[in-house]
């Protein structure tokens, strides 16, 4: 009996190998790990196609187009790759998740630049993260009925991270977070960019207030380089003779599931505690900060707008004011076009019409929710947006629970968009309107005069709808002296205050 069982298993294995060895019909891609490279851990394998336009394109890398949406988005295929030994191959064919095409067979015939990317970095989620592999770009003629496979070799590696060099105004830091390392069970690092005030080196005994800034979604700490580039309006305001002197700390928008949103969460870990208990004290010690709550302020736009408000509201005894433009949803009854608490689907409305994901200033549709989430499904492990490293994945990882498999539990089904009510209840604790409503008696005295919000009435992502709901809630309460300003016919990310005026307001706040 045992011999028969072994024979059956052997025959089944041989049959499987034989089937796997047969060429798949139609267009397919064979991606090989260069034999000269070491073995790779499991990851997400992407094949990106960029249609050749004209006779240009030498050296073009389609991987730079990953994550773009809209009608001109580059066709992208995604599959889960197992651990790969040197020389191992992975087949990417019509069974792969595809975007924006419904099916690989819908690909228009033509000449394409083709490139493969293997994403394996667990700590900085994204195709361009250090250590990820990619192939050379190959120009090839493609058609759905093509018989010969397109062969790509993962032979190139994104270099290890290196901090940019310091300049007279800029410093860059990276250090191990004990709090985050304990949560994830491996070393996790915090990174930050620092902008020093004029005269910092000439006044070694002077101490400075701290301005904590967060960029838009996925904004890296290196954005301080762009902020301080010669000729920029920010540099002019920062270095003006009458400019208030402070140290600017730019937080890093990269983490295990995309942007970590700088707060404690079930999936990213205690980021808020790491920022307030580890990073800020370190920066204030190193760069002569005042080191007191009254001398710390926050600002940011879009993701950074929400982060600034959230840090002020979740840590009201640590900060002394937030300046936020076009913040991500501050009331989850209007999470873009989705009511997290009442809607059945994130993809369609009650009439079955696709929900808009983004609009243009004239009100026309840029793309739908279904379209955007299809892109994230291609990037995410298991064909699920929850690990794509993009916008919706980051929100879900920040606001949602952690599953038994260690991954974020999706708020909605990746294919149907149907919302999970139990997950929606977990999101409530990150709804800033709900947080303020439930903790009003404690928070109101600490937040009075400290919330400043700007948003365009034609925000590309409908973020103004949530601000209106938040504003309406404030109107039912005793005055909080919050400033909420709307920009008629303004889109994302309108800011109704100049860099110089914001700095002067911050200076008045920290001097109180």
Secondary structure as GFF3:
##gff-version 3
##sequence-region A 1 512
A	DSSP	alpha_helix	2	21	.	.	.	ID=ss1
A	DSSP	beta_strand	29	33	.	.	.	ID=ss2
A	DSSP	beta_strand	43	51	.	.	.	ID=ss3
A	DSSP	three_ten_helix	62	65	.	.	.	ID=ss4
A	DSSP	beta_strand	76	81	.	.	.	ID=ss5
A	DSSP	beta_strand	89	92	.	.	.	ID=ss6
A	DSSP	beta_strand	97	99	.	.	.	ID=ss7
A	DSSP	three_ten_helix	104	106	.	.	.	ID=ss8
A	DSSP	beta_strand	110	119	.	.	.	ID=ss9
A	DSSP	beta_strand	133	135	.	.	.	ID=ss10
A	DSSP	beta_strand	138	142	.	.	.	ID=ss11
A	DSSP	beta_strand	150	157	.	.	.	ID=ss12
A	DSSP	beta_strand	170	176	.	.	.	ID=ss13
A	DSSP	alpha_helix	178	184	.	.	.	ID=ss14
A	DSSP	beta_strand	189	195	.	.	.	ID=ss15
A	DSSP	beta_strand	209	214	.	.	.	ID=ss16
A	DSSP	alpha_helix	223	227	.	.	.	ID=ss17
A	DSSP	alpha_helix	233	239	.	.	.	ID=ss18
A	DSSP	beta_strand	246	251	.	.	.	ID=ss19
A	DSSP	beta_strand	264	265	.	.	.	ID=ss20
A	DSSP	beta_strand	269	270	.	.	.	ID=ss21
A	DSSP	alpha_helix	271	274	.	.	.	ID=ss22
A	DSSP	pi_helix	275	279	.	.	.	ID=ss23
A	DSSP	alpha_helix	280	286	.	.	.	ID=ss24
A	DSSP	three_ten_helix	293	295	.	.	.	ID=ss25
A	DSSP	beta_strand	296	301	.	.	.	ID=ss26
A	DSSP	alpha_helix	303	314	.	.	.	ID=ss27
A	DSSP	beta_strand	322	325	.	.	.	ID=ss28
A	DSSP	three_ten_helix	332	334	.	.	.	ID=ss29
A	DSSP	beta_strand	356	359	.	.	.	ID=ss30
A	DSSP	beta_strand	365	368	.	.	.	ID=ss31
A	DSSP	alpha_helix	369	379	.	.	.	ID=ss32
A	DSSP	three_ten_helix	381	383	.	.	.	ID=ss33
A	DSSP	three_ten_helix	385	387	.	.	.	ID=ss34
A	DSSP	alpha_helix	391	399	.	.	.	ID=ss35
A	DSSP	alpha_helix	421	427	.	.	.	ID=ss36
A	DSSP	three_ten_helix	428	430	.	.	.	ID=ss37
A	DSSP	alpha_helix	432	438	.	.	.	ID=ss38
A	DSSP	alpha_helix	440	447	.	.	.	ID=ss39
A	DSSP	beta_strand	451	456	.	.	.	ID=ss40
A	DSSP	alpha_helix	463	475	.	.	.	ID=ss41
A	DSSP	beta_strand	483	487	.	.	.	ID=ss42
A	DSSP	alpha_helix	499	510	.	.	.	ID=ss43
###
